[in-house]
Amino acid sequence: MGKLADLTVLEHNLFEIPGDAIAETKVDLTLVGGKVVFRRTEGE
């Protein structure tokens, strides 16, 4: 049986941007228990 994942996808790779830009990085997608609970839309 497969495993369910909790994860967050960000708009930028935090290892490739300046530290002061991390706070402004937006969340694109959040999965909890393998289900999408948040998906950023074009206008957000």
Summary of the structure (lengths in Angstrom):
residues: 44
radius of gyration: 12.7
end to end distance: 36.0
largest distance: 41.5
contacts: 70
relative contact order: 0.27
helix: 14%
strand: 34%
